[in-house]
Amino acid sequence: MGRRRCSTFLVLLLTLQVVKALTEEVPLSTNSRWIVNQQGKRVKLACVNWVSHLEPVVAEGLSKKPVDVISKGIKSMGFNCVRLTWPILLVTNDSLASLTVRQSFQSLGLTDSVAGIQANNPSIIDLNLIQAFQAVVKSLGDNDVLVILDNHITEPGWCCNNNDGNGFFGDKYFYPDLWIQGLTKMATIFNGVTNVVGMSLRNELRGPRQNVNDWYKYMVKGAEAVHAANPNVIVILSGLSFDKDLSFVRNRAVQVSFKGKLVFEAHWYAFTDGQAWVQGNPNQVCGQVSANVITNSAFLLDQGWPLFFSEFGLDLRGTNLNDNRYISCFMALAADLDFDWAYWTLVGSYYFRQGVAGMEEFYGLLTWDWANVRNTTFLQRISSLQLPFRGPGITQGNPYKVIYHPLTGLCVTRKSIQDPLRLGPCSNSDGWKYTPQKILNVMGTYYCLQADQEGNPAKLSIICSASNSKWEMISDSKLHLSSNLTDGSKVCLDIDSNNNIVTNACKCLSTDHTCDPGSQWFKLVDTGRSTTSSMLNLPYALWDSLFELINLLSKAYL
């Protein structure tokens, strides 16, 4: 028992050291494709979206829980930042801005919300709307959470569709001059607020008016306005077609007067591609969609620009097949490219959305009452993406690979040569080298990964010349690790019900759309974390304590 407490204490101490580094080393800037702190070390944005742009113009959930409890919960779930949404009229319309929180809810007939905020946040209920917004930002800062201010829309309300009048410059509710005025005011208000590290200029540009020339004209103006008012923040530019398309930047660079502050953002959901994940073979769809994402936005990483996937998400009830297949593909690419991201959304329920009071959000990390984590398995799964795999100050010595399993968010690990390979925390993974001969060697040893027989555990061997020691990335997704057994049959790396690493017949290589290859999807991810090799010899009890801590924080979130 004493050893367990000591291990948990060490995990908490390590966490606090990471927190300290985040809060004391802002403002952030960019170095090629990386977002970095004042010491030049990478800071990976692992964010969650907190909605504050709907009709009440108040951050969701304040009728359910105290703001400080919500902020602490965000940090306890492993997120280091919040993408906090806001409408332009919050700072440009005096009539709206002067409303108190109480008055805003009363005007919408939301008496239950008034009572809830009065009970949970009495210090906020009679603030005006911008003061309430500032109070939320302050609470996040007090709890060591960074903030990206996201201009989501002009008039408060739900977003988005092609004809809502908020989609592109010159639309009914999208006046460029008013937009510039709003960005300038918001940047000015938060100049000097250290945990506000970025501003996203506009969410999901779209609609019949959208065009490339006006994108350059106005996005450059918006970027310059924000930087002039608050040179500390990174400036985040969204693309066209609901933030799916930045392909036009490939051959026409964005020209601004400042350096080291420009970031691009993109969105990716299952519904971005309709019902493709249900109707098509998952390997083929993942391969095609991933290629499209790289063509339309992720190419920017190779051009030396940071890319922030500021929205992705899924139905956390686990019943949406389209979402379930998509998310493993997303996680494989997210680990491979190691980009910054923000999950949509924190929100368990809305005060008022699309005419409905108290609507539940099934993409929300929290339950309807904001009292519990909706899906603790998913929370543990995305925790694998919350720390950087590589980047300035992260990669130390020779980089190596981990064998990442996107279905679980875990990596192939080993206790000893005698024990079976199994999935475990990526922080506890050995480094692997993938040779030109397609052999997977354990770094610093003579051992290689070897297939035995179909249905048997994969093993480590020092005899690495046979066909069953060679592994190819096959299928359209390139996520199957396949080897040929000595009898000529082909097997793929897989997991059993206990997360042991086994080999089985390869799944879903044909056009069949009914099968699910998720258990056999693995990605060789480049990394060079300085903490990994030094932590390999820590006792498994420490990692058990880490997962126990995550479970406890998840169950007792609020």
N, C-alpha and C positions, 0 to 999 in steps of 0.2 A: 504493500500500500504506500509506504514511504517513497519507494522508487517511482511509483506511478505519479505521485504528487510532484516529485522532483522533475520528471520528464515533462509534465504539463507546464510547470513553471518555466522550463527552458524554452518551450514553444512560445509561451506568452512573451518571454523576454525577447526572443527573436522577432516576434511580431511588433513589439513596441519599438525596436530599433528600426524596422522598416518604416513605421509610422513617422518616427522622428525625422528620418531622412526626407520623407515626402514634404512635411510641413515646413521644414526649415531651409529648404534649398530651392525655393521659388524666387523669382518668376522662371517659367519654362521658356525654352527656345527650341530651335530645330538644328540638327546636324545631319545633313543629307536626309535619309529616310527616317531618322529617329527623332523623337521628342526627348530632350535632355534637360537636366537640372543645371544649377549654377556651376557645379563642378564638372559638367560635361558628361555625367553618367545618365544612362537611359532611364526615363520614367515612363513605364507602360501605363497608358490610360486604360483601366479596367473599370468601366463606369456602369451605372444604371440610370435609366431615364426616370425622372420625377416630373410628373405633369403639373403645369401651373398656368396653362393657356386657355382653359375652358371658360365658360360664361362667368363663373364666380371670380375668376382671376386670382385664385388662392391655391397654393400648393395642396394637392389632394391628400386626404387622410388626416387632416388636423382635427376633424370631428371625431376621429376614432382613437387617436393616441397623441400624447404630448410631442411637440416637434423634436425635443431633445431625445426622446426615446426612439423616434424614427431614425434620427441621424445616427445614434449609437448602433441601431440595428443594421443600418447600411454598412457601417464600418465592420461590425461583427461578422457580416456575411462575406467579407473579403474584398469589397469594392473600395477603390481608392478615390473615386470621383463620382459626381452626379452631373448628368446633362439635364439642366433645369430649364424647362420651356417657359416662354413668355410671349404675349402678343404686343405688337407695336403700340397699340392704343393705351397700354398701361402707362407709358411715359409721354405720350403726345396728346392725349385727350384729358383735359383738366377735369371735366365732369366725372369721368371714370376714375381717374387717379385720386380724386378727392374723396371718393366713397370709402367708408370704413368697411372692414370685413363684415361686420354685422349688417350694414345697409346693403351690401352687395348680395348677401344671401336672402335678406328679407325681400329685396326687389324681385327675386326669382321664386319666392314662396317656399324657400327651403328652411322651414322652421326647425326641423329635426337637426339639420346641420348647424344651425345657430346654437341650439342647446348643446350639441356635442362639442363645438369649439369653445363655448363658454366653460364647459366642464373640464376639457383637456388642455386648453390653451387660453386661459383667461387674460393673459398679458397681450394676446394678439387680437382678440375679438373686436376691440375698438380702435385698433390701428388703421390708418388708411392703407390702401392696397399695396402701394409701393413700399411702405414701411413693413408690412407683413412679409412681402417678398424678401426684403433685406433681413428680416428676423430669421427666415429660413436659411438664407445664405450664411448668416452668422452662426447659427446652430451647427450647420455642417462644418464650418471652419473650426468651431470649438471642439468638434469631434474628429478633427484631422482628416476631413474629406474635402478634396478639391472640387471646384465647380466650373463647368462649362455652361455659359449662358447661351441658350439656343433660341433665336428668334423663330418661332414656329409658324406664326400667322400674323395678320394685321388685326382683324376684329376677333375678339374672344370667341372660341367655338371649336368644334371638332374638325380635324383635318385628316384626310384631304381627298378631293376628287378633281377631275379635269376642268370642271365648270363651276367651281365654288367662288370664283372672283378673287381668290387669294394666290393664284398659281404662279403668275409671272408679271414682270414689270409692265405696268400699264393696264392691268386687269382692274375690274371695278373697285376692289378694295386694296389694290397694291399700287400706291402712288410712290414713285421712286424718291421724290423729295421728302415725303413724310417718313419713308423707311430710313433714309439717311439721317434724318433728324432723330428718329427713335434710337437707332444704333449709337449715335453720338451721345445722346443723353444717358443711355444705359451704360455705355463705356465710361462716361464721366462719373456717374454715381458710384461705380465700383472701382474706380482708380484708387489704388492704395489698399484695397481689400485683398489681402495676400492670397487667400484660398481661391479667389476667382482667377483662374489661370488661362481661360480661353473664352472666345466668343464665336459662336457659329452664326453666320450672317443671315441665313434663311433656310428653312426646312423645305425639302422636296419641291423644287421649281418644276413647273409642269404646265400643261394646257396648250390650247391652240396658238397662243401668242409666243410660245417659247422659241428662241432662236439663238444661235451661237454669238452673233455680233452684239446683241443687247446683253447677253450674259457677260461678255468681257467688259462692255462699257460700264455696266452698273455694279458688277461684283468688284471690279477694281476700285470704283468710287466708294463702295461700302467698306472695303478693306482699308483704304486710305483714311477714311473717316474714323474708323475704330482705332487704328494705330495712332492717329493724331491725338485722339482723346485719351487713350490709355495704351501707351507703348509697351506695357508689361505683358499684355495678354497675347497668346497665340491667336491667329485669325484663321477661321475654318471656313472653307468654301465648299458649298454643295454643288452637285451636278444637275443635269436636266433629266426629264422623264422620271419624276419621283425619286431623284437622286440615284438613278441606276447608271447614268451615262456621263462619264468624264472623258470619253474617247477623243473628243476634239482637242483636249489639252496636249495630246501626244505630240502634235506637230506645230503647236502654237502656244508658246509659254505665256504664263500670266506675268505681266510686267508691273511691278509695284516699286515704290521708292525705298522700301525697307527690306532688310534681309533677316533671315533666321527666325521668322515668325509665321510663315505660311504653311497651312495644313489643308488637305482635302478630305472630304467625307463622302461616304457612300452608304446605301441601305441595301439589305438583302434579306428577304423573307421567302418562305416556301411559296406563298401566293404570288410572288414576283413572277413566277413561271406557271401561273394557273394551277392546274391539277396534274402537272407533268410528273410529279413524284409518285402519284397513284397510278397514272395511266401508262407510264413507261417503266422499263427495266431500271432499277435503282443505280446500277453501275453505269449504264449508258447516260442516264439523266445527270448523275453527279459529274461525269466526265464533261458532258456538254455544257452544263451550267457553270462549272468551275472555269472552263475555258472562256465562257462569255464574261464572267466576272473579271478575269484577268485582262481580257481585251478591253473592257469598258471602264475599268477603274484600277485594278490592282497592278497594272503595268507601271503606275506612277511610282511604286516602290523601287523598281529598277531604274527609274529616271532620277531617283534621289529626292523624292518627296514623301513626307509622312502621309499615311492614309488611315483615317479613323472611320471604322464601320460603326456609325453613330446610332444605327438601329438594326437589330436583328431580334428575333424572338419566335416563340411558338406557344401553342395551347398546352399549358402545363398540366391539364387533366390527363394527358397521355393518350387520348382517344382519337386524335387526328393523324391518320396515317401519312398524309401529305407532309405535315410538320415533322413527324417522327423520323421520316426518311431524310428529309432535308437537313435536320440539325446535325446528324453525324457527318454529312458532307461538309457543312459549314465549319464544324469543329476541326475536321482534318485540314482544311485550307487555312483556318485561323491559326492552327499550331504550326503549319508549314511556313506560312508567310510571317507569322508573329506580329500581326498588325494590332493597332489599338482598337478598342471597341466599347460600345455601350449597349447593354441589354434593354430591350423594350418589353416590360416596364416594371418598375417597383410596385405600381398601383394595384391594390387588391379590389378596389371599387371606387367609383367616381361620385362626387356630389350630384352632378347633373351632366349627362352626356346624351346628345341627340334626342332631347326631349324626355329622357327617362331619368328619374331621381334614383340614386343608389345603385346604378348599373354595376354588375360585377364584371371584372376584367380577368378573363381566364389566361391571358398572357402574363398576368401580374405575378411577381415573385411572392407576394403576400396574399393571404386569404381575404375574403370580403370584409371581415371586421378588422383587418390589419393586425391581427393578434398572433398569427403563425405563418411560417414559411409554407407555401402551397405545395411545393415539391422538393423535399430535401435531397432526393437522389440527384435531381438536375442541378441543384445548387452545388453539391459536391463535385458533380461532373464538370461544371464550368470553372470551378476553382483551379483546375489544371491550366487554364488560360489566363489566370489573373497575374501570374508572375511572368516576366519576360524570359524567353528562351535564349536570347542573344542581344547584342547591341553594345554600344560604348559603355565600358565599365562593368559589363555583365560577362562578356566573353573573356576568359583568362586562359592563356596558354593555347594548346591546340584544340580547336573545336572538334566535336564528335557528334554522334547521333544517338537519339533515344528512339525506341520502337513504341510509338504512341497508338493508343487504341481509342478512337473517337467515341465509340458507343459508351464507354465508361469514363473517359477522361483519365485513364490510368496508363502506365507504361509497363513493359516487360521488365521484371526484376528477378533477382536471385538472392537467396540467403547464402548458399554455398554450392559447391559443385555437386554434392550429393542430393540436395533438395531440388524438387521440381521447379522449373521456371513458372512464374505466375505473375499476374497483374498486381501492381502496387503503385504507390505515389511516384510520379516522375522524378521527384527530388531524390528518390532512393534507387534510381535506375543506374546500372552500369553504363559506361560509355561504349558505344558500338562503332565499329568501322566497317563500312560497306565497300569492299574492294572492287576493282575493275573485273575481277573474276566472279563477282556476285556472291561473295562469301561474306557472312556477317560475323566478324570477329569481336570478342570482348576486348576492349582496349586494354593494353598492358599485359595481356595473357596470350597463350597459344590456343585458347579455346574458341570454337566456332559453334554457331547454331546449326543443329542437324535434325532432320526429320527421321523418324523411326518407321512406324507403320501407321496406316490410317486408323484413327481413333486412339492412338497412343500419345503420351506426352512427348513434346519436342524436348531435345536434350542438348547438352554441351559435349563436344568431343574435340580431341586434338588431332583426329584424322579428318582432314578438311578438303580432300581432293575428290571425293566421290560426288556423284550427282545429287545425293540427298543433303549435301552441305552447300549447295548453290541455290540462291533464292532470287526469283524474278518478281518484279512488280507487274502484275498482269491485270486484265480486264480493262474496260473503258475508263473506269475510275482510277486505275493505277493504285488501288488500295488493297489488292490481294498480294500477299507474299506467298509465292508458290515454289514448290520444290518437286523434283522427280525422284521417286523412290527407286531402289535398286532393281525392282521388278518392272520398271518403266511406267508405273502409274503416277499420276500427278495428285499432289495434295496441297492444301493451303493452311497456313497458320490460322488457328482458331482458339477459342476458349471453351472450357467446360463450365458446368454449373457452379463450380467453386473458384472460378477465375484462374484455373491452371491452364498453362499454354499447351495446346495439343495440336495435332494435325488431322484434318478431315478432308473429305472430297470437297473440291472448290464449288461454291454456291453462286448461282445467278449469273453465270457467264454467258447465257443465251439471252434471247429477247424476252424471256418470261417476266411479266410485270407483277406476278403474285408472290414471288419469293423475296426474302429479306436477307441481304448479305452482311448486315451490320456486325455480327460477331466476328466476321472474318476480315473486317476492314482494319488495316494497320497503316500507319504513316511513319516513314523514316524522317525524323525531324532533326534538323541541325540545331545544335545548342553548344554552349560553352560556359554555362553558369558556374561562377566561381565557387558557389556554395555546394554544388553537387558532389564533386569528388571528395571534398573534405568531410562531407556528411555521410558518405557511403558506409562508414564503419560505425555510425551511431546505432545503438540497439534498436531492434524493431519495436520495442516498447515505446520509444519516443514517437515513432510514426503512428503506432496504435493510439497514443495519447493525442496526436494531432487530429486524427479522424474522430476520436471521442470528443475532442473539443469542438470540432465542426458540428457534430451531431447535437451536442448540448446547446451550442449557440443557436442552432437551427430550431430545436424544439422549444427553447426558452427565449426565442427571439425578442419578444416584447414582455 
